[in-house]
Amino acid sequence: MSFFRTIVLMFTLFFVYFSQAASVTTYLPENHTYNKTVPTPKSIIGFGLGDRHVRYDQLLNYFEALDDSSNRLKITSMGQTHQLRNQILVTISSEKNIENLNNILNSRNNLSSKNSDEPLVIWLGYSVHGDELSGANAAMVVAYYLAASEDEKVKAWLDNTVIVLEPSINPDGMDRFVSWVSDNRGTAPNADPNHIEHHQDWRTGRSNHFGFDLNRDWLPLSQIETQNRMAFFQRYQPHVVGDFHEMVSDNSYFFQPGVATRNNPLTPKNNIKLTHLLATYHAKALDKENRLYFSEENFDDFYYGKGSTYPDINGSVGVLFEQATSRGMQVDTINGLLTFEYGIKNHVLTSLSTIEGAWNNKEQFIEHRKTFYKNAKKQAKKENFSGYIITEKNDHYRLNAFLDKLKQHKIEVYGLAESFKFKSKEFSPSYSYYIPLEQPKYKVIKALFDTPKEFEDNTFYDVSGWTLPLAMNIEYHQVDSTWGLELSKNAWDFKTEEHQITQVENGNNAYAYAFEWHHFLAPKLLNQLQQNNIKTKVTTENFAIKVAGKEREFKAGTIIIPTNIQTQTYWQKQAINIAQENNIELVALSSGYTSQGVDFGSPSLKTTPPVKVLMIGGKGVSEWEAAEVKFYLDDTQHIPLTVVEKDRLGAIDFNTYTHIVMVDGNYQSLNPSVVIKLESWLKLGGVVFAQKHAAKWLAEKDILRASFVSNNQLRQLFDSSSLNYEDKSDLAARQRIAGAIYETQLDITHPLAFGFSKKTLPVFRNNTLIMEPLHYPFTNVGTYSSEPLLSGYTDKNLIKRIANTSSLVAHNVGRGRVIATTDNLAFRGYWYGSVKLLTNSIFFGKAFHAPATR
């Protein structure tokens, strides 16, 4: 066949294949005139919307074409994802407003402004979950409609409204999903829900590069995509926010309000009233098309870390939309055949109903935002305390990270100008800060610092406790009297006030170097030293020694770099440079003779050999917990982590790894030969760290010498004999822990607790696994307090049963070690307090000796 005939045939097939695809106007109101110079999506991406899943680069190409053709539109780059995809924000308004956008936004950043002619700002965010792509496709339809429509109503909207589109909140997850569907779809449509097209691999498109659910990150701000977005969200200060998702295929369409009793009490009642008002517009739009929908069920407005709830404590009205998913191109459901096009149109309909409803009632939404911030200081004055004082002496990195999160939320924090004494405690200006309640972001402060334990409704869609200082293990106190409190004039700024460590000078001829383990990035520094073949040891006891002529105390867990065991040339300069890069003090020591404690030649100093860590992944293993561990080790501490799926373990040589990490999951399907290999590797000197159900599985295999409370024993804690059927859901809510914060007691003399100065440690718990205390000496590293609940909901029967049980245990297995916890130590990437136990398990997993023989 000639080249010419091949091209003709390809063109013909292309035309036939795509001629059936939906035109953009089939998603839009009828009898409408559009500016023909504005390109349709099909003219840019090459296929009709709904015919296939658009890739992110195609999405960008279309919006860039819109930007080139329309003076109603402006594209702004917010930053890049982990995979270097450009995150864009699309602003659509009248030409006049676009030209004057900076002035409009500058005036909005003054939250006390009394500007009476401010435009309405509507923010529409699509597909935060990358495999929920009806939203991203709907964004192109909405953008075309607003950019090309010649309708006078639309022009009136744009004259008085700034509409902000985030076409894809999760570009990396989006392309992971599109690749999966494109690879597994056929030419003939297949609506069978069992088809591989509808069942993604272990790493789903829902999450971002590291595997995080970005719709849970608005408060923690752990991921780069959220941090990029937050700066612009605070700048635009929208009145209304639409958050577009997908849900299970057998549902229909949901829009808020959700369950009335599951609203966070910090949300103003007027917010709920306005949500109901918008709902009438959504219902009208869907009724016109005879489409099924529901409201006031299932979903809640409690956790402020989601895209539809975070706006509610920022003067906005957030609304969640959920479309039943086709996941692939089409799927059979209880409501009949569900197509991708159908889902796209539903989101288009409610996007436009959001704009129309907000615009028709713009005075109410504008007044709501003004009243929200006007009331903030009044409400703060009614509190029985004036603000919070925070302090963290040892770990400047963790302290700065905490302060930076507050700054991103536009919370003002002030350093102490001089020492302040409060309730017999002295707060140093070097590492203490004050957060006044009387500021515009009063409700955000409350959301981050409050520790509620009782709720109107105990059923939670997400978490019930997320208190930021507890998560980051930052000491904080409510201040009821500011007498004698002198503050710096300017609010804290990371760029100007980052704490810099002064390195000890004249260290090239040192007998040894030392750095303390309480620094958050100490594991990163240790790993980098090891990767550069610099040999290290860890002290297992406290010691004191003269440094520059003065006595100085060092805690157990201090890392020593003895000069006489090094084999590298120029290693001193390398070590000093690496310490400086991590902003950790490297102390030069002139002698190995200590004034207190053991000398540096003592056998109680344990070698810290290089580590090589394997984490078990694959179907049945928690994608979220695996992501949290990977993010902490890889991105934060720069420790490489090898992830191996369960079904590949049989072919892996465990002897090439020093540690194996097992996060929550179902390990029952592991081949018996793999279990034997794991136990043999352990006995020869390996270290296993296991969380939650992984720990329970190890106990069932008699590898971990622990016992867990059975499900039957848990059920017996609740008397259900007199309950009616309508009480069933309430009982289920009482029998689970939907994310709460607990207090544990650490044995801070244990090597796994090196770097912790306080015996109490808050941990995050979202399961009902209860591990009884081990009866072997020195094996219980962490134990729940007698009254353990710090924040969030747990039924009193469960609290009582969890009290005084084990949270973290560790013991020998032959020459190896097993370490197990019932908690999620790295939850959502912002639990900077407990996550140190993970790296301690990696670097000091062999620094203790605790047999557990029966």
N, C-alpha and C positions, 0 to 999 in steps of 0.2 A: 504494500500500500504506500502511495506517495505521501510525502510530508504534508502537502496541501490537503489531500483527502483526509488524512489523519486529523488535521486541525479542524476541518469542516465537521467531521463526525463528532469530535470532542465538543465543539460548539453546539451542535444539534442536541447531543445528549444532555449537555449542561442546560440548554433552554427548556427541553422537555421535563427534566428533573425538577427544575426550580419554578416552572411556570405555574405550578399548583400552590406555591408558597403564598402565605397570607401577605397582602399589601398592608403597609402601615396604617392606611386609612380604615381598614376593617376593624381596627382596635379603637377607633376614634368616633366622636359624634358625627352623625350624618349631615349632609347638606352644608358642608363646610368648604370654604375657599382657602387655599394655601399658596404661599409665595413660592413660585416655581424655581426660583434661584436657590432655595434652601434644599439641600439634598435629602432624599429619603434614606433610611438605613440600608435598604436593598441595593441602592445605587453605589454604596461605598463598600459594604461587606460582601456583596456578591450573592446573597441569598435572602429570601424572605424571612421575616421574624417568625420564629416558631418552627421553622423547617429543620433547624439544627441548633445546637448550643453554641452561641457566639464565644470566641476566645477573647481574652482580655486585650490583646493587641488590636483585634478587630473593633472592639468597643472603643478603645482610644482613638483609632483611626476615624471612627464616625464622629466622635465629639470634636476632634480637631477639624474635621470638615465642616461641622456646624459652626464652629468658632470662626472659621475663615469666611463663611457665607452670611453670617447674621451679626448685626450690631446689637442684638438683644442678649448676647451671650458672652461670657468671659470664663476661660479655663484657668484655674490656679493649681499649681503643683504643691501638694502638702508635704511631700517627701517621698521616700522610697521604702518598699517592703524589704524583708530579709533577702528576697530573691531579686532585688533591685528593680522591681516593677514600680512605675510611677503612680503614686496615689493622687488622683485628681479630684478637685471640687469644681462643680459647674454652677456658675451664678447666672441666673436668667432674670431679666427685668427690662424696663424700657431703656432706650438708648441713653436718655438723660440720666437715669439712675446708674447705669453701668459706667458712664463717664464720671459720675460723682460718687462712685462706690466707696472710695477711701474715706471721704468726708462723712458719708453715712455711717460707716463702720466705726470711725473714730468717735462719733457722737454717741454711739451705742455702748462703747466701752466705759462711758461714765454712767454707772448704774444708778446714780442719784439725779440724772438729767431729768428736767421737766419739759423736754422738747415735745410739743403738742402735735407736731406734724410728722412724726417719725413714720417711716413706711413699715408695713407688716412684713415680717421675715418668716418664711416657711422653709424648713429643712427636711428633705426627703432622702432617707438613707436606704439603700437597696443591697440585699444579698450579703449581709454580714457573715452568713454561712455560705461558703463557696459552692455548695451543692444545692443551693436553693435559688436557681438562676432565673426563675420567672421574674424576679425583681429586677435584675440587671437588664434583662431584655425590655421590661416595661419602662425602665428609665430612658431608653432610646426613644420609645414612642412618646413619652411625656415631653422630652426635650424637643423632639421634632414639632409636636403640637404647639408648644409655647414659642418656639423660634419662627415657625412658618405660618401660623394661623393669621388670617386677615379679619377674624371676627372682632367686632367692637368690644364684646364682653372680655375677651382675652386681652385686648389692648388696655382696657380699663384695669384689669388685674395687674398688669405689668407696670402701669403708671404708678400704682400705689403699693406694690408688693415686690419684695426681693425674694426670689425662689432659689433655693440652693439644692442641688442634686449631688449626692454621692453615688455615682452609678454602680460601683462595686466596692464595698467596704473591705473585701477580702480577696484581692487579686491573685495571691498565690494559691489559695484554696480553690478559687474559681477555675484556674487553669488545670489544677490537678484533677478536678471533677470532669471538666470538658474532655480532657485526654482519656479518662476512663470511659465515658459514654461514647465518645467517638470511636474508640478502639473496639468497643463491644456491641455497638448497634449494627443491625443488618440493613440491607436495602429495603426488604419488605418490613413494614411496621409490625412490631411484636409487642402486644399489650399484656403478655403473660407476666404477672408479678414475680414469678420464679426465675425469669430470664436474668442472666448475669449483668445485663445493662442496668438493672435496678438494684444490684448488690455490690457495693464498692469493696475494695480491699481494706485491710486493717487501717491504713492511713486514709481517712476519708477527706473529701473536699470540704467538709464542714469547717475544718480547722485551718489555721494559718501555717506558715512554713514549719514552725516548731511543733505544731499540733495543739495550739491553744484555741479555745472558743472565744473569739473576739467579742461576742455579745455578753461576756461576763467580765470584761476588762475595763469598763468605763470608770470604775472606782479604783481598782488596783493599779491601773496604768503600767502593767508590766511589759506590754508588747509595743514594738516600734510603730505599728499601724495606729494604735490607739493614741500614743503620744503625739504622732503627727497630726491626727485629727483634732485632738483636744485643743491645741493652740487656735485652730480655726473656729471650733465650736464656741470657744470663749470670746473670740473676736466678733462673730456674727450674732451671738446672743439671740437665737430664734425665739419666736413666740409659739410656734407649733412645730413639732417634730413627728414625722411619719417613719415608722420602722417596719420594713417589709420582709417577711419570712415565708417559709413553707413548713407544713406539718404533715402528719401521716396521711396516706392516700385516701383512706376511707372516711376522713372528715370532709367538710365542705369548705367554708370560708369563715374566718373569725376576724372580728375587729373589736377593739376595746370600747366600752369598759369591760373589765374582767370581773372576777368574783368580788362582790362589794365588800366583804369582810376581810379581804386580803390586800387592802391598800395600806401602805405604810402610814402611820399616824402623822408623820412629818409633812405629808402631801396635803396642801390646802384643800378644803372642801370645794372651793370654787374651781380648782383644777378638775375635780371629778365632774362637777356640773358642766364644764365646758367640754369634757370628753363625751358626755351624754349628748350634748348639743351637736357635736360633729357626727356622732353615731347616726343621727337622723338623716344626715346627708349621705352617708355610706349606704344606709338601708334603702334610701330612695334610688340611688344609682344602681344598686344590685337588683332591686325590685323591678325596675324598668326593663332589665334584661332577663327577668325570671330566673335569677340565680340563687342557689341555696346559700345560706349563711347562718351564723349564730353569734351571740354575744353574751356577756355576763356569766361565762362559764370557764372552768379549767384554769385559765391563766390568771396570774396575780400581778400586783404592782407593789411588791414589797422590797425586793432587793434592788438597790439603786445603782448596781453595776451594769445594768442592761440599757440598751439604746432607747427603749421606750420608757424607762423609769428615771434614768439620770436627769433628763430634762425637767422632771417634776420638782426637783429641789434646786432648780436654776431659773425659775421664773417662766419656764416654758410649759407647754402641754404636750406630753409624749403619748403617741398612740401606736399600739402594736397591731399589725396586720399579719394574718397567717393564712396562706393558701394551701389547700391539699396538694401534695406533691405528685407529679407524674414521674419524678426522679429521672427517668429517661424521657423518651419522646411521647409515650402514651402508656397507660396502664389500666387494667380492668379493676374497678372498685365496686363497693356495694351500691354506689350511686350511678353506676354505669361506666362507660368509657371516659377516662379523664385524659385530655391531651395537654401537651405543653402550651399550645396556643391559648387554651381555655384559661390556664393559670395566669398567663401574661395579661390577658384582657382584664381579669378580675383586679389585678394590681394597678392597671391603668385606670380602671373605673374609680377605685378608691383613692388613687393619687389625685385625680382631678376633683373628686368630691371633697378631699381634704383642702385643696386650694379654694374651691368654691365656698365651702362651709366657713373656713377661716376668713375669707375676704368679705363674705356677706355679714360677718359678725366681728369685723376687724377692731371696732372700738372696744369690744369686750376683751379681746385677747391682748390688745395694747394696754388697756387699763389693768388687766390681770398681772402683767409683768411689772408695771409700775408699782402697783399695790404690794406685790410680793416683796420687792426690795425695800419699799417704804416701811413695811411692817417688820422687816428683818431686825432692825435695831430695837424696835419697840419690844419684840418678842425676846430678844437677848437680855434686855433690861429686867424682864420678869423672872429670869433665872435666879437661883439662889447662889450663884457664883459668877465671877466676872470673866473667867477664861481658864486656859490650861497652861501649866508650866511643864516643859519636857526637858529631860536631861539624859545624856549618854556620854560617860567619861571615856570609855575605852575604845570604842569603835567609831571613828569619824566617818568612815564610808557608809555604814548603816544609818548614822544620824543624818548625814547629808542626803542620802537617798530618801529618807522619810521627809525631810524638809522640802526636797525637790518635788515630791508628789503633792504636797500641800500647795506649793507654788503653782504647779500646773493646774490645780483646781481653783486658782486665783484666791487662795486663802493667804492673808497677810500674817507673817510671823516675824517677831522682833527679838533680836538678841538682847541679853541683859547688859546694861552699861556698867554695872557693878554687882558684886555679890548680893544675893537676896536670901534672907532667912525666912522660912515658912514652915510652921509646925515642927520646930526643932531641927529642921534640915537645912543645910547651907547649899545654895545653888550657885555654882561658879559661872561667871560670864564667858568662860572659855568653851563651855559645852552645854549651856542651858539656854532655852528660848521660851518666849511667851506668846500665846495665841489668844488674842482678845476675842470674846464672843461678839462684841458690838462691831460687826462689819457686814458688808453685803452678803457674803457667803456663809452667813450664820447657820443655815440649814445644812449645808454641805459639811460644816464642822460637826454638827450634831450627828449626821449620818455616819461620819468617820470615827467619832469618839464615843458615842453612846454604847451602853452595854445592856440592852433590854433583855429580859428573861421571861416576861409574861406578855401574851398576845391575845387579841380578840379571837383570832382564828389560828389554830396550830398546824394547819396544813400549808406546807411551803413548796412552791414549784422549784425553788432554788435553795439558797442558803438562808439561815435565820440569824447568823452572827458573822460579822466580818470586821470587827473593830480594828482599825489600822495600827494604832500603837501596840496592841497586843500581838498582832501578826508580825510586826517588825521588832518585837521585844524592846520597845522604847519605854522607859519609865516616864509616867505622866501623872499629874495631880490636878484636881480642880482647885482653883485659887478663889477663895471667898473674900479675901482682903488684899488689896494691892498697895497697902501702906508700906512705903519704903522700896517699892519696886521701880527702879530706874531702867528705862529701855533705850536702845539705840534709836536714832532719829529715823533711819530708813529701814524698810522691811528687808528680810533676808533675801539674798540673791546668790545663787550657786556660783556664778561667775566671779563674784568679788569676794566671797567669804569661804570658798572651799579651803578646808584645813590642809595645810601642807606640812609634812613631816620633815624635820631637820635631821639629816643623816650625821652620825658621828664622824668627825674628821680624823685624819691621820690613821686610817684603818688598814693600810696596805701591809703593815708588819704585825698584824694582830695574831694572837695565839688562836683565837676562834672568833666567829661572829654569832650573833643571836638575834632572833626576832620572835615576838610574842604572838601567840595563837589567837588572841581575842580579836584581831583584825579580821574583817569580813573576807578580805581577799588573801588572807594568809595561805589557804589551800592553793590558790593560783600561783602565788610566789613559790611555794614548796614544789609544786609540780614543774614549774619552769626551771627551777634549780636542778631538779632530777633529770629533766630532759636535756640539760646541758652537762650531764655527768658530774654534777657537784654533789658530793656525798653529805648526808645530813643525819642527825640523830634527834630524838625527842626526849626531853627530861620528863620523868614520871613523878618527880617530887618538886616542891618549891625550893628555890635556892636564892642566896644573896651573894653579891660579888661587888667589888669596887669597879666603877666605871668612871673614867676621867677624874679619879681621886675621891669619888663620892660613893657611899654604899647605895646599892640599888637592889630591890627585890624583884625576882622573876617568878611567875606562877608555873606550876606543872603544865606541860604542854608546850613550853618554849622550845623552839627549834634551834639546835646548835649546829654550826658548820665548823668542825675542827680543821685546822690548817694541815695537821700532819697526815691526814688520811686522804688528802686530795692528790689526784694524779694529773689534772689538767694544768696547762700553763695559762697565765692571765685570768685564772678563775676568780680572783678577788674583784677585779674590775667588772667581770660579768655579773657577779653576785650583787655588787653595789648598784650597777645599772638596772638590773631587774627589780631590785627593791625600790629604787627611785621611781621606776615606771608604774609600780603598784602603790606608790605613796605610803610605803611601810618602812618604819625605822629599822635599819640594820645596825645593830650595836656591835662595835669593835671591842673585844675583850683581850686584855693583855696577859691573862693567866688562866690556867685551868683549875686553880685552887680557890674554892669558895669560902666565904666567911660563915655561911650557914648552908646546910643541905649537902648534897653529894657533890664530889668533884667530877670533872668532865670525863675522867677515865673510868668512872664507876660502871659496873655492869647493869645498873638500874636505868642507864640511858639506853634507849632502844633504837636500833637502826630503822630508818624509814626508806626502804627500797622503792624504786620506781613502781608505779601501779599501771595495770592494764585492765580496764573494766569492760565487762560484757553485760548488757541488759537484755533480758528475754522479752521479746515482743510477739506480735502476731495476733490472729483472731482469738478472742477470748481474754486478751490482756487489755487492761484499761488504756485506751489511747491517750486519755487526758493525763493520767499519772505518769505514763511513760514520757509524755511531752514535758511535763514539769521537771522531771529528773534530768532529761536531756538538756533542757534550757538552762538549768542551774549549773550542771557540770560543764557543758560545752560552751554556752554563750557567756556565762558569768565567770566561771572559774577556768575556762580554756583547758579543760581536761577532756581529751578525746573519749568518746563513748561508742563502743561497738554494739549495734542492735542486731540481734539474731532472732528470727521468728521461731516459734516453738517447733514447727515441723522440720526445721533445718538443724536442730540441736544434735541429732544423731550423727551428723557428718562433721561436727565441730570438735577440735581438739581442745578440751577445757584446760589442759596444762599450759597453754600459751597465755592464760589469763590469771590475774591475781585475785580478782573479785567478780562476783556475779550479783547483779541487782534484779530483784523480782518485785515488781509493783503489783497492785491489786489486780486480781484476775482469776480465771478458772484454769487450773493446771492439771485437772483430772485426766485430760487426754494425753498427757506426756507418756511417751513410750516407756515401758518398764526398764528397758535397757538404758535409757537416758537418766532415769532416776538412780539406777545403780552407778552409772558413771558419775553423776553429780555427787553422790555420797562418797564414792571413792576419792574423787578430786578434793572434797572437803577434808577427809581424813589425812590426806597427804599435805595439807597446808593451805587450802583455798579459804576464801572468806565469802559468805553469802549474806547479803542484806535483803530482808523481805518485809513488805508492807501488807497489812490487812489480810485478805484472803490468801495471799501467798504465804504469809506466816502460818495461818491455820493449816494450809496444805502441808507445810513442812512438819507441823506437829502431828498431823495424821500419818505421815510417813515415818514418824519417830526420829526425825532428824533434829527437830527442835523439841527440847524437853519441856514443853508447856502444854497446859490443858485450857480449853476454851469452853465457856458456858454454851450449852446446847440451845438450839432453837426452841425445843420443848420447855426448857427451863426459863427462857425469856418469855414465852407465852404465859407461863404460870404466874408471872409478875402482874398480869392484868386479869381482873375478874370480868369475864364477858357473859356470865350466866344470866344476868338480868337485862341485857341489852336487847333493843329492838333492831330490826334490819336497817332502819334509818341511821343507826349509830355506827354502822360498819365503817364508813369512811373516817369518822372521828377516831375510832379505835385504831385504825391503820396509821393515822397521823401520830397517835401517842406511842405507837410501837416502833417508830423509826426515828433516826436522828438525821435531820435534813441539813446538816452543816452547822455546827456550834463550836464554841471555843471553850476548852477545858484547861484547868490548871494542873500541872504535874510537878512533882518533887524530884529533882535530879540529885544523884550522888555525884557531886562535882569533883570528888576525888578520883572518879573512874576515868580512864583514858578516853572513853567515848564522850565524856562531858568536858574535855579540855576546852578552854576558851570561854567557858561560862563562869561568870562571877557570882551570879545569884542562884540559890537553890530552886527557886520557882521558875517554871517555864510554861508559857501559854502554848497550847497545841491545837490544831484543827482536827475535828473529828466528824465524819459523815457516815458512820456505820455503827451497828450495834454489836460488833465483835467485842467480847470481853475476855481478856486473857488473865487467868488467875495468877497470883504471884508465884514465882518459882521458889521451891523449897531448898535450893542449893545456895550456899554462901556466895555473895558478891556477883550474883547473876541479874539482880533487879536494878537496872540503871535508872529507869524512870518509873514513878508510881503516881497514879492519880491522887490528888488531895482528898481529904475527908469530905470537903464540900467543893467539888471540882468545877461546877459550871460557872464560867465567867461571863459569857455572852451568848445569846441565842436561846432556842427552845429545846428542852428535853424534858420528857415526863419525869415526875419526881421518883417514880419506881425505878426507872433506868438510872437516874442520877445516883440514887442510893446504892444500886447494885454495882455501878462502875467505880464508886468511891473506893480508894485504897487498893485497887487492882493494878496490874502492871501495864505500863504504856510502852516501855522499851526494855527488852531483855537481851542478854548476850552470854554465850558460854562456849566452851571448847567442844570441838568434834574431832577427836584424834588430834592431829597437829594443826587443824584448821579451826575456824570460828564461825558461828551462826549468830546473826544479829536480827532481831525482829521487833516490829512495832505495830500497834493497832491504829496509828494515826497517819495522816497524810502530811509528811514533813515539809513538802515543797509546794503546798497548795497554791495554784494559780500564779505562781511565780513571784508572789509578794510576801511569802512567809519567811522573811529574812532571819527570824529568831530560831525556829526549830530546824531549819534546813541545814544548819551547821552540823547537826547530828549525823547527817548523811555523809559529809566529807570526813568527819571524824571516824565514821565507820570504815571509810576507804583507807585513810592514811594511818589510823591507829587501831585497825581491826586485829592486829596481832600484838599490840602493846599491852594487852591484859592477859591474865591467866585465870580462868574460872571453870573448873571441871563441873560437869553435870552428870556424873555416872550414877546409875541406880544400884 
